[in-house]
Amino acid sequence: MAKRSKSKTAKIRKLLAKNPQLSVQELAQQFGVSNSMVYNIRAKLKAIAENEDMQIPVKQIFPVKSDNVNAPAHYTDGGIETIDYIEAKGLGYHLGNVVKYISRAGKKGTDLGMQDLRKAQWYLTRAIEKNEFQSPTR
């Protein structure tokens, strides 16, 4: 399974949070983006820092734009991408799909998530049949 890379915005945001002294020009050149993009990210980080006491949700400062290829909204809600959780837990193909379908159930389509739950059930049955699960301690 290929690892999905973080968006350039997320990478810049993370780097700026750790190293606020980095110049806009350095970051723009390093990530191949415009200076204005870096300025906007820096301004939003500053707004977060200044407004922590005001309890402004981060989503209002960093609106989530759905990227149906790199970060689909139905996999990124809750603060962690489903793929990151699956990889962190070392789940295989079948169990990873169980988590994927459960995490997106009801967030896509009009069947209230039943199709996703049936798919999760199918993959779980398949994992049991294949005895796929290997404990990390084994």
Chimera marker file (.cmm) of the C-alpha trace (Angstrom):
<marker_set name="trace">
<marker id="1" x="0.000" y="0.000" z="0.000" r="1" g="1" b="0" radius="0.5"/>
<marker id="2" x="1.464" y="3.325" z="-1.080" r="1" g="1" b="0" radius="0.5"/>
<marker id="3" x="1.738" y="5.932" z="1.639" r="1" g="1" b="0" radius="0.5"/>
<marker id="4" x="-0.272" y="9.062" z="1.004" r="1" g="1" b="0" radius="0.5"/>
<marker id="5" x="1.765" y="12.206" z="1.416" r="1" g="1" b="0" radius="0.5"/>
<marker id="6" x="0.621" y="15.209" z="3.417" r="1" g="1" b="0" radius="0.5"/>
<marker id="7" x="-0.450" y="18.302" z="1.549" r="1" g="1" b="0" radius="0.5"/>
<marker id="8" x="2.080" y="21.080" z="1.038" r="1" g="1" b="0" radius="0.5"/>
<marker id="9" x="-0.028" y="23.304" z="3.273" r="1" g="1" b="0" radius="0.5"/>
<marker id="10" x="0.100" y="20.774" z="6.115" r="1" g="1" b="0" radius="0.5"/>
<marker id="11" x="3.865" y="20.380" z="5.708" r="1" g="1" b="0" radius="0.5"/>
<marker id="12" x="4.437" y="24.149" z="5.709" r="1" g="1" b="0" radius="0.5"/>
<marker id="13" x="2.121" y="24.566" z="8.708" r="1" g="1" b="0" radius="0.5"/>
<marker id="14" x="3.999" y="21.894" z="10.664" r="1" g="1" b="0" radius="0.5"/>
<marker id="15" x="7.407" y="23.336" z="9.779" r="1" g="1" b="0" radius="0.5"/>
<marker id="16" x="6.326" y="26.880" z="10.675" r="1" g="1" b="0" radius="0.5"/>
<marker id="17" x="4.880" y="25.737" z="13.992" r="1" g="1" b="0" radius="0.5"/>
<marker id="18" x="8.247" y="24.222" z="14.911" r="1" g="1" b="0" radius="0.5"/>
<marker id="19" x="10.416" y="26.965" z="13.361" r="1" g="1" b="0" radius="0.5"/>
<marker id="20" x="8.537" y="30.290" z="13.230" r="1" g="1" b="0" radius="0.5"/>
<marker id="21" x="11.739" y="32.132" z="12.292" r="1" g="1" b="0" radius="0.5"/>
<marker id="22" x="11.913" y="30.524" z="8.832" r="1" g="1" b="0" radius="0.5"/>
<marker id="23" x="11.581" y="33.073" z="6.063" r="1" g="1" b="0" radius="0.5"/>
<marker id="24" x="8.642" y="33.127" z="3.725" r="1" g="1" b="0" radius="0.5"/>
<marker id="25" x="10.963" y="33.024" z="0.730" r="1" g="1" b="0" radius="0.5"/>
<marker id="26" x="12.799" y="29.931" z="2.021" r="1" g="1" b="0" radius="0.5"/>
<marker id="27" x="9.580" y="28.041" z="2.579" r="1" g="1" b="0" radius="0.5"/>
<marker id="28" x="8.048" y="29.089" z="-0.732" r="1" g="1" b="0" radius="0.5"/>
<marker id="29" x="11.136" y="27.957" z="-2.605" r="1" g="1" b="0" radius="0.5"/>
<marker id="30" x="11.488" y="24.723" z="-0.617" r="1" g="1" b="0" radius="0.5"/>
<marker id="31" x="7.887" y="23.666" z="-1.286" r="1" g="1" b="0" radius="0.5"/>
<marker id="32" x="7.500" y="25.186" z="-4.741" r="1" g="1" b="0" radius="0.5"/>
<marker id="33" x="4.629" y="27.489" z="-3.771" r="1" g="1" b="0" radius="0.5"/>
<marker id="34" x="4.021" y="31.229" z="-3.949" r="1" g="1" b="0" radius="0.5"/>
<marker id="35" x="5.169" y="33.614" z="-1.245" r="1" g="1" b="0" radius="0.5"/>
<marker id="36" x="1.547" y="34.662" z="-0.718" r="1" g="1" b="0" radius="0.5"/>
<marker id="37" x="0.564" y="31.102" z="0.121" r="1" g="1" b="0" radius="0.5"/>
<marker id="38" x="3.213" y="30.966" z="2.850" r="1" g="1" b="0" radius="0.5"/>
<marker id="39" x="2.166" y="34.413" z="4.132" r="1" g="1" b="0" radius="0.5"/>
<marker id="40" x="-1.432" y="33.208" z="4.390" r="1" g="1" b="0" radius="0.5"/>
<marker id="41" x="-0.426" y="30.075" z="6.293" r="1" g="1" b="0" radius="0.5"/>
<marker id="42" x="1.758" y="32.114" z="8.650" r="1" g="1" b="0" radius="0.5"/>
<marker id="43" x="-1.075" y="34.611" z="9.250" r="1" g="1" b="0" radius="0.5"/>
<marker id="44" x="-3.502" y="31.807" z="10.074" r="1" g="1" b="0" radius="0.5"/>
<marker id="45" x="-1.042" y="30.228" z="12.508" r="1" g="1" b="0" radius="0.5"/>
<marker id="46" x="-0.609" y="33.614" z="14.167" r="1" g="1" b="0" radius="0.5"/>
<marker id="47" x="-4.385" y="33.992" z="14.402" r="1" g="1" b="0" radius="0.5"/>
<marker id="48" x="-4.632" y="30.601" z="16.082" r="1" g="1" b="0" radius="0.5"/>
<marker id="49" x="-1.967" y="31.543" z="18.607" r="1" g="1" b="0" radius="0.5"/>
<marker id="50" x="-3.597" y="34.905" z="19.362" r="1" g="1" b="0" radius="0.5"/>
<marker id="51" x="-7.124" y="33.524" z="19.615" r="1" g="1" b="0" radius="0.5"/>
<marker id="52" x="-6.585" y="30.391" z="21.715" r="1" g="1" b="0" radius="0.5"/>
<marker id="53" x="-8.269" y="32.102" z="24.687" r="1" g="1" b="0" radius="0.5"/>
<marker id="54" x="-11.229" y="33.044" z="22.515" r="1" g="1" b="0" radius="0.5"/>
<marker id="55" x="-11.991" y="29.388" z="21.699" r="1" g="1" b="0" radius="0.5"/>
<marker id="56" x="-12.201" y="29.946" z="17.942" r="1" g="1" b="0" radius="0.5"/>
<marker id="57" x="-12.308" y="26.536" z="16.270" r="1" g="1" b="0" radius="0.5"/>
<marker id="58" x="-9.241" y="25.854" z="14.164" r="1" g="1" b="0" radius="0.5"/>
<marker id="59" x="-11.537" y="24.842" z="11.284" r="1" g="1" b="0" radius="0.5"/>
<marker id="60" x="-12.732" y="28.468" z="11.089" r="1" g="1" b="0" radius="0.5"/>
<marker id="61" x="-9.157" y="29.693" z="10.723" r="1" g="1" b="0" radius="0.5"/>
<marker id="62" x="-8.006" y="26.794" z="8.527" r="1" g="1" b="0" radius="0.5"/>
<marker id="63" x="-11.089" y="25.875" z="6.506" r="1" g="1" b="0" radius="0.5"/>
<marker id="64" x="-10.875" y="22.307" z="5.290" r="1" g="1" b="0" radius="0.5"/>
<marker id="65" x="-10.962" y="22.129" z="1.527" r="1" g="1" b="0" radius="0.5"/>
<marker id="66" x="-11.903" y="18.699" z="0.305" r="1" g="1" b="0" radius="0.5"/>
<marker id="67" x="-9.231" y="17.100" z="-1.857" r="1" g="1" b="0" radius="0.5"/>
<marker id="68" x="-10.861" y="13.930" z="-3.142" r="1" g="1" b="0" radius="0.5"/>
<marker id="69" x="-7.518" y="12.401" z="-4.076" r="1" g="1" b="0" radius="0.5"/>
<marker id="70" x="-5.065" y="13.303" z="-1.302" r="1" g="1" b="0" radius="0.5"/>
<marker id="71" x="-7.328" y="14.039" z="1.661" r="1" g="1" b="0" radius="0.5"/>
<marker id="72" x="-11.002" y="13.232" z="1.076" r="1" g="1" b="0" radius="0.5"/>
<marker id="73" x="-13.272" y="14.881" z="3.647" r="1" g="1" b="0" radius="0.5"/>
<marker id="74" x="-14.886" y="11.536" z="4.529" r="1" g="1" b="0" radius="0.5"/>
<marker id="75" x="-11.466" y="10.205" z="5.607" r="1" g="1" b="0" radius="0.5"/>
<marker id="76" x="-10.080" y="13.285" z="7.354" r="1" g="1" b="0" radius="0.5"/>
<marker id="77" x="-12.742" y="14.262" z="9.865" r="1" g="1" b="0" radius="0.5"/>
<marker id="78" x="-11.943" y="13.757" z="13.515" r="1" g="1" b="0" radius="0.5"/>
<marker id="79" x="-8.450" y="15.208" z="13.253" r="1" g="1" b="0" radius="0.5"/>
<marker id="80" x="-6.632" y="12.174" z="11.797" r="1" g="1" b="0" radius="0.5"/>
<marker id="81" x="-6.634" y="10.661" z="8.366" r="1" g="1" b="0" radius="0.5"/>
<marker id="82" x="-7.873" y="7.097" z="8.300" r="1" g="1" b="0" radius="0.5"/>
<marker id="83" x="-4.803" y="5.959" z="6.355" r="1" g="1" b="0" radius="0.5"/>
<marker id="84" x="-2.495" y="7.383" z="9.017" r="1" g="1" b="0" radius="0.5"/>
<marker id="85" x="-4.333" y="5.410" z="11.719" r="1" g="1" b="0" radius="0.5"/>
<marker id="86" x="-4.278" y="2.207" z="9.652" r="1" g="1" b="0" radius="0.5"/>
<marker id="87" x="-0.541" y="2.525" z="9.013" r="1" g="1" b="0" radius="0.5"/>
<marker id="88" x="0.244" y="3.473" z="12.621" r="1" g="1" b="0" radius="0.5"/>
<marker id="89" x="-1.532" y="0.331" z="13.820" r="1" g="1" b="0" radius="0.5"/>
<marker id="90" x="0.132" y="-1.827" z="11.165" r="1" g="1" b="0" radius="0.5"/>
<marker id="91" x="-3.153" y="-3.213" z="9.876" r="1" g="1" b="0" radius="0.5"/>
<marker id="92" x="-3.072" y="-5.317" z="6.741" r="1" g="1" b="0" radius="0.5"/>
<marker id="93" x="-5.186" y="-4.942" z="3.634" r="1" g="1" b="0" radius="0.5"/>
<marker id="94" x="-8.391" y="-6.517" z="4.903" r="1" g="1" b="0" radius="0.5"/>
<marker id="95" x="-8.413" y="-4.997" z="8.398" r="1" g="1" b="0" radius="0.5"/>
<marker id="96" x="-7.348" y="-1.645" z="6.974" r="1" g="1" b="0" radius="0.5"/>
<marker id="97" x="-10.408" y="-1.728" z="4.744" r="1" g="1" b="0" radius="0.5"/>
<marker id="98" x="-12.598" y="-2.574" z="7.742" r="1" g="1" b="0" radius="0.5"/>
<marker id="99" x="-11.376" y="0.587" z="9.483" r="1" g="1" b="0" radius="0.5"/>
<marker id="100" x="-11.702" y="2.601" z="6.274" r="1" g="1" b="0" radius="0.5"/>
<marker id="101" x="-15.300" y="1.613" z="5.634" r="1" g="1" b="0" radius="0.5"/>
<marker id="102" x="-16.378" y="2.017" z="9.256" r="1" g="1" b="0" radius="0.5"/>
<marker id="103" x="-14.768" y="5.456" z="9.494" r="1" g="1" b="0" radius="0.5"/>
<marker id="104" x="-16.585" y="6.740" z="6.424" r="1" g="1" b="0" radius="0.5"/>
<marker id="105" x="-19.956" y="5.058" z="7.017" r="1" g="1" b="0" radius="0.5"/>
<marker id="106" x="-22.762" y="7.550" z="6.563" r="1" g="1" b="0" radius="0.5"/>
<marker id="107" x="-20.491" y="10.298" z="5.267" r="1" g="1" b="0" radius="0.5"/>
<marker id="108" x="-20.718" y="9.389" z="1.620" r="1" g="1" b="0" radius="0.5"/>
<marker id="109" x="-23.813" y="8.572" z="-0.390" r="1" g="1" b="0" radius="0.5"/>
<marker id="110" x="-27.437" y="8.361" z="0.634" r="1" g="1" b="0" radius="0.5"/>
<marker id="111" x="-27.841" y="4.891" z="2.156" r="1" g="1" b="0" radius="0.5"/>
<marker id="112" x="-27.064" y="6.073" z="5.722" r="1" g="1" b="0" radius="0.5"/>
<marker id="113" x="-23.812" y="4.145" z="5.687" r="1" g="1" b="0" radius="0.5"/>
<marker id="114" x="-25.255" y="0.639" z="5.373" r="1" g="1" b="0" radius="0.5"/>
<marker id="115" x="-23.285" y="-0.140" z="2.226" r="1" g="1" b="0" radius="0.5"/>
<marker id="116" x="-20.043" y="0.872" z="3.944" r="1" g="1" b="0" radius="0.5"/>
<marker id="117" x="-20.912" y="-1.245" z="7.001" r="1" g="1" b="0" radius="0.5"/>
<marker id="118" x="-21.643" y="-4.245" z="4.763" r="1" g="1" b="0" radius="0.5"/>
<marker id="119" x="-18.293" y="-3.751" z="3.027" r="1" g="1" b="0" radius="0.5"/>
<marker id="120" x="-16.546" y="-3.533" z="6.420" r="1" g="1" b="0" radius="0.5"/>
<marker id="121" x="-18.296" y="-6.743" z="7.466" r="1" g="1" b="0" radius="0.5"/>
<marker id="122" x="-17.197" y="-8.449" z="4.234" r="1" g="1" b="0" radius="0.5"/>
<marker id="123" x="-13.558" y="-7.461" z="4.766" r="1" g="1" b="0" radius="0.5"/>
<marker id="124" x="-13.660" y="-8.539" z="8.420" r="1" g="1" b="0" radius="0.5"/>
<marker id="125" x="-15.059" y="-11.940" z="7.441" r="1" g="1" b="0" radius="0.5"/>
<marker id="126" x="-12.349" y="-12.235" z="4.800" r="1" g="1" b="0" radius="0.5"/>
<marker id="127" x="-9.619" y="-11.355" z="7.335" r="1" g="1" b="0" radius="0.5"/>
<marker id="128" x="-10.952" y="-14.037" z="9.700" r="1" g="1" b="0" radius="0.5"/>
<marker id="129" x="-11.077" y="-16.616" z="6.886" r="1" g="1" b="0" radius="0.5"/>
<marker id="130" x="-7.509" y="-15.786" z="5.862" r="1" g="1" b="0" radius="0.5"/>
<marker id="131" x="-6.329" y="-15.553" z="9.488" r="1" g="1" b="0" radius="0.5"/>
<marker id="132" x="-4.790" y="-12.273" z="8.409" r="1" g="1" b="0" radius="0.5"/>
<marker id="133" x="-4.234" y="-10.630" z="11.773" r="1" g="1" b="0" radius="0.5"/>
<marker id="134" x="-0.724" y="-10.888" z="13.134" r="1" g="1" b="0" radius="0.5"/>
<marker id="135" x="-0.198" y="-9.409" z="16.559" r="1" g="1" b="0" radius="0.5"/>
<marker id="136" x="2.635" y="-6.854" z="16.640" r="1" g="1" b="0" radius="0.5"/>
<marker id="137" x="4.152" y="-8.864" z="19.522" r="1" g="1" b="0" radius="0.5"/>
<marker id="138" x="4.388" y="-12.093" z="17.504" r="1" g="1" b="0" radius="0.5"/>
<link id1="1" id2="2" r="1" g="1" b="0" radius="0.2"/>
<link id1="2" id2="3" r="1" g="1" b="0" radius="0.2"/>
<link id1="3" id2="4" r="1" g="1" b="0" radius="0.2"/>
<link id1="4" id2="5" r="1" g="1" b="0" radius="0.2"/>
<link id1="5" id2="6" r="1" g="1" b="0" radius="0.2"/>
<link id1="6" id2="7" r="1" g="1" b="0" radius="0.2"/>
<link id1="7" id2="8" r="1" g="1" b="0" radius="0.2"/>
<link id1="8" id2="9" r="1" g="1" b="0" radius="0.2"/>
<link id1="9" id2="10" r="1" g="1" b="0" radius="0.2"/>
<link id1="10" id2="11" r="1" g="1" b="0" radius="0.2"/>
<link id1="11" id2="12" r="1" g="1" b="0" radius="0.2"/>
<link id1="12" id2="13" r="1" g="1" b="0" radius="0.2"/>
<link id1="13" id2="14" r="1" g="1" b="0" radius="0.2"/>
<link id1="14" id2="15" r="1" g="1" b="0" radius="0.2"/>
<link id1="15" id2="16" r="1" g="1" b="0" radius="0.2"/>
<link id1="16" id2="17" r="1" g="1" b="0" radius="0.2"/>
<link id1="17" id2="18" r="1" g="1" b="0" radius="0.2"/>
<link id1="18" id2="19" r="1" g="1" b="0" radius="0.2"/>
<link id1="19" id2="20" r="1" g="1" b="0" radius="0.2"/>
<link id1="20" id2="21" r="1" g="1" b="0" radius="0.2"/>
<link id1="21" id2="22" r="1" g="1" b="0" radius="0.2"/>
<link id1="22" id2="23" r="1" g="1" b="0" radius="0.2"/>
<link id1="23" id2="24" r="1" g="1" b="0" radius="0.2"/>
<link id1="24" id2="25" r="1" g="1" b="0" radius="0.2"/>
<link id1="25" id2="26" r="1" g="1" b="0" radius="0.2"/>
<link id1="26" id2="27" r="1" g="1" b="0" radius="0.2"/>
<link id1="27" id2="28" r="1" g="1" b="0" radius="0.2"/>
<link id1="28" id2="29" r="1" g="1" b="0" radius="0.2"/>
<link id1="29" id2="30" r="1" g="1" b="0" radius="0.2"/>
<link id1="30" id2="31" r="1" g="1" b="0" radius="0.2"/>
<link id1="31" id2="32" r="1" g="1" b="0" radius="0.2"/>
<link id1="32" id2="33" r="1" g="1" b="0" radius="0.2"/>
<link id1="33" id2="34" r="1" g="1" b="0" radius="0.2"/>
<link id1="34" id2="35" r="1" g="1" b="0" radius="0.2"/>
<link id1="35" id2="36" r="1" g="1" b="0" radius="0.2"/>
<link id1="36" id2="37" r="1" g="1" b="0" radius="0.2"/>
<link id1="37" id2="38" r="1" g="1" b="0" radius="0.2"/>
<link id1="38" id2="39" r="1" g="1" b="0" radius="0.2"/>
<link id1="39" id2="40" r="1" g="1" b="0" radius="0.2"/>
<link id1="40" id2="41" r="1" g="1" b="0" radius="0.2"/>
<link id1="41" id2="42" r="1" g="1" b="0" radius="0.2"/>
<link id1="42" id2="43" r="1" g="1" b="0" radius="0.2"/>
<link id1="43" id2="44" r="1" g="1" b="0" radius="0.2"/>
<link id1="44" id2="45" r="1" g="1" b="0" radius="0.2"/>
<link id1="45" id2="46" r="1" g="1" b="0" radius="0.2"/>
<link id1="46" id2="47" r="1" g="1" b="0" radius="0.2"/>
<link id1="47" id2="48" r="1" g="1" b="0" radius="0.2"/>
<link id1="48" id2="49" r="1" g="1" b="0" radius="0.2"/>
<link id1="49" id2="50" r="1" g="1" b="0" radius="0.2"/>
<link id1="50" id2="51" r="1" g="1" b="0" radius="0.2"/>
<link id1="51" id2="52" r="1" g="1" b="0" radius="0.2"/>
<link id1="52" id2="53" r="1" g="1" b="0" radius="0.2"/>
<link id1="53" id2="54" r="1" g="1" b="0" radius="0.2"/>
<link id1="54" id2="55" r="1" g="1" b="0" radius="0.2"/>
<link id1="55" id2="56" r="1" g="1" b="0" radius="0.2"/>
<link id1="56" id2="57" r="1" g="1" b="0" radius="0.2"/>
<link id1="57" id2="58" r="1" g="1" b="0" radius="0.2"/>
<link id1="58" id2="59" r="1" g="1" b="0" radius="0.2"/>
<link id1="59" id2="60" r="1" g="1" b="0" radius="0.2"/>
<link id1="60" id2="61" r="1" g="1" b="0" radius="0.2"/>
<link id1="61" id2="62" r="1" g="1" b="0" radius="0.2"/>
<link id1="62" id2="63" r="1" g="1" b="0" radius="0.2"/>
<link id1="63" id2="64" r="1" g="1" b="0" radius="0.2"/>
<link id1="64" id2="65" r="1" g="1" b="0" radius="0.2"/>
<link id1="65" id2="66" r="1" g="1" b="0" radius="0.2"/>
<link id1="66" id2="67" r="1" g="1" b="0" radius="0.2"/>
<link id1="67" id2="68" r="1" g="1" b="0" radius="0.2"/>
<link id1="68" id2="69" r="1" g="1" b="0" radius="0.2"/>
<link id1="69" id2="70" r="1" g="1" b="0" radius="0.2"/>
<link id1="70" id2="71" r="1" g="1" b="0" radius="0.2"/>
<link id1="71" id2="72" r="1" g="1" b="0" radius="0.2"/>
<link id1="72" id2="73" r="1" g="1" b="0" radius="0.2"/>
<link id1="73" id2="74" r="1" g="1" b="0" radius="0.2"/>
<link id1="74" id2="75" r="1" g="1" b="0" radius="0.2"/>
<link id1="75" id2="76" r="1" g="1" b="0" radius="0.2"/>
<link id1="76" id2="77" r="1" g="1" b="0" radius="0.2"/>
<link id1="77" id2="78" r="1" g="1" b="0" radius="0.2"/>
<link id1="78" id2="79" r="1" g="1" b="0" radius="0.2"/>
<link id1="79" id2="80" r="1" g="1" b="0" radius="0.2"/>
<link id1="80" id2="81" r="1" g="1" b="0" radius="0.2"/>
<link id1="81" id2="82" r="1" g="1" b="0" radius="0.2"/>
<link id1="82" id2="83" r="1" g="1" b="0" radius="0.2"/>
<link id1="83" id2="84" r="1" g="1" b="0" radius="0.2"/>
<link id1="84" id2="85" r="1" g="1" b="0" radius="0.2"/>
<link id1="85" id2="86" r="1" g="1" b="0" radius="0.2"/>
<link id1="86" id2="87" r="1" g="1" b="0" radius="0.2"/>
<link id1="87" id2="88" r="1" g="1" b="0" radius="0.2"/>
<link id1="88" id2="89" r="1" g="1" b="0" radius="0.2"/>
<link id1="89" id2="90" r="1" g="1" b="0" radius="0.2"/>
<link id1="90" id2="91" r="1" g="1" b="0" radius="0.2"/>
<link id1="91" id2="92" r="1" g="1" b="0" radius="0.2"/>
<link id1="92" id2="93" r="1" g="1" b="0" radius="0.2"/>
<link id1="93" id2="94" r="1" g="1" b="0" radius="0.2"/>
<link id1="94" id2="95" r="1" g="1" b="0" radius="0.2"/>
<link id1="95" id2="96" r="1" g="1" b="0" radius="0.2"/>
<link id1="96" id2="97" r="1" g="1" b="0" radius="0.2"/>
<link id1="97" id2="98" r="1" g="1" b="0" radius="0.2"/>
<link id1="98" id2="99" r="1" g="1" b="0" radius="0.2"/>
<link id1="99" id2="100" r="1" g="1" b="0" radius="0.2"/>
<link id1="100" id2="101" r="1" g="1" b="0" radius="0.2"/>
<link id1="101" id2="102" r="1" g="1" b="0" radius="0.2"/>
<link id1="102" id2="103" r="1" g="1" b="0" radius="0.2"/>
<link id1="103" id2="104" r="1" g="1" b="0" radius="0.2"/>
<link id1="104" id2="105" r="1" g="1" b="0" radius="0.2"/>
<link id1="105" id2="106" r="1" g="1" b="0" radius="0.2"/>
<link id1="106" id2="107" r="1" g="1" b="0" radius="0.2"/>
<link id1="107" id2="108" r="1" g="1" b="0" radius="0.2"/>
<link id1="108" id2="109" r="1" g="1" b="0" radius="0.2"/>
<link id1="109" id2="110" r="1" g="1" b="0" radius="0.2"/>
<link id1="110" id2="111" r="1" g="1" b="0" radius="0.2"/>
<link id1="111" id2="112" r="1" g="1" b="0" radius="0.2"/>
<link id1="112" id2="113" r="1" g="1" b="0" radius="0.2"/>
<link id1="113" id2="114" r="1" g="1" b="0" radius="0.2"/>
<link id1="114" id2="115" r="1" g="1" b="0" radius="0.2"/>
<link id1="115" id2="116" r="1" g="1" b="0" radius="0.2"/>
<link id1="116" id2="117" r="1" g="1" b="0" radius="0.2"/>
<link id1="117" id2="118" r="1" g="1" b="0" radius="0.2"/>
<link id1="118" id2="119" r="1" g="1" b="0" radius="0.2"/>
<link id1="119" id2="120" r="1" g="1" b="0" radius="0.2"/>
<link id1="120" id2="121" r="1" g="1" b="0" radius="0.2"/>
<link id1="121" id2="122" r="1" g="1" b="0" radius="0.2"/>
<link id1="122" id2="123" r="1" g="1" b="0" radius="0.2"/>
<link id1="123" id2="124" r="1" g="1" b="0" radius="0.2"/>
<link id1="124" id2="125" r="1" g="1" b="0" radius="0.2"/>
<link id1="125" id2="126" r="1" g="1" b="0" radius="0.2"/>
<link id1="126" id2="127" r="1" g="1" b="0" radius="0.2"/>
<link id1="127" id2="128" r="1" g="1" b="0" radius="0.2"/>
<link id1="128" id2="129" r="1" g="1" b="0" radius="0.2"/>
<link id1="129" id2="130" r="1" g="1" b="0" radius="0.2"/>
<link id1="130" id2="131" r="1" g="1" b="0" radius="0.2"/>
<link id1="131" id2="132" r="1" g="1" b="0" radius="0.2"/>
<link id1="132" id2="133" r="1" g="1" b="0" radius="0.2"/>
<link id1="133" id2="134" r="1" g="1" b="0" radius="0.2"/>
<link id1="134" id2="135" r="1" g="1" b="0" radius="0.2"/>
<link id1="135" id2="136" r="1" g="1" b="0" radius="0.2"/>
<link id1="136" id2="137" r="1" g="1" b="0" radius="0.2"/>
<link id1="137" id2="138" r="1" g="1" b="0" radius="0.2"/>
</marker_set>
